[in-house]
Amino acid sequence: MTNVLSHSLRVKPALTLSEQVNKLKQKYRLEIPDEDKAKKELLNKNYFDLINGLEELFPSGVAKNGKPKSFESYSFDDFLLLYDFNI
């Protein structure tokens, strides 16, 4: 009998800080005015808490009808402000 969990869990490869910043800029069109600051904040707060934990608070952060999420009218600093407010 095969392990059911091994087929249902997908392990994503870890991304470097530069790759995380590039993903936010290219895939999600998030404005990142200071990449060094973004890398520092991602290192201290982590991507999941900072981005995934807050993305639903942004109207375009939820994918609808197969369209990818887009944060093109927002800045990385907007996520930081909400993160700090939420703590």
N, C-alpha and C positions, 0 to 999 in steps of 0.2 A: 504494500500500500504506500502510495506516495504521500509526502507531507503536504497537506493542503496549504499551510502557511507559506511554504517556499514558493508556491505558484502565485499567491495573491499579493505578496510584498515585492515592491520594486525598489531597489536601492539606487538612488541617484548618486552620481559621482560628486565629490566635493569640488566646489569651485574656488579658485583663488579670489582674493579681494578684487583684483583687477577684472577677473571674469565676471564677478558679481556686478560690478559697476557697469561693465560693458553690456551685460544682460539687461540691466535696468534702463540704460540709455537706448539700446538698439531694439530690443524686443518690446519693451513697455513704453518707450518714448518718454521716459522721465527726465526732466531737466536736472542736470547735476553740475552746478556752477563751480564747485571745488572738489575735484576728484580725491585729493589727498584727505580732505576732511571727511568725505563719504567713506573712504576706506577705514579711517580711524573709527568712525561711528559704527560701521558694520562689524568691525572687530570687537568693539566694546559692547554693543547691544545685540548683535547677530541678525542675520537676514530675516529669519523667520519671525522674530518678535517685532522687528522694525517695519518690514514690508508686508509679509503675509498676515501678521496680526492686525494690521490697520487698513489693508487695501479695500475692505468692504465699506469703509467710511467715505471713500471717494466714489462719486457716482459712476465714473467710467472704470472703476477698479474691478467690477464684476463682469465676467464674460457672459455675453448674451447671444443667443442664436448663432453659436459657433464663432462669433467674432472674438478675437483675442483682447485681453485686457489692455487698456491704454491709459497712461497717465500723462499724456502730452501737454495738458494744460496745468500740470502741477510740477513742483520742484521737490528735490530730495529734502530740502529744508522744511517743506510742508509736513512730510512724514516725521521729521525730527520734532517739530512743534507739537504735533498730536501725541507722539510717544512721550515727550516730557510732560505734557498736560495729563496724560492718562496715568502716570506713575504716582 
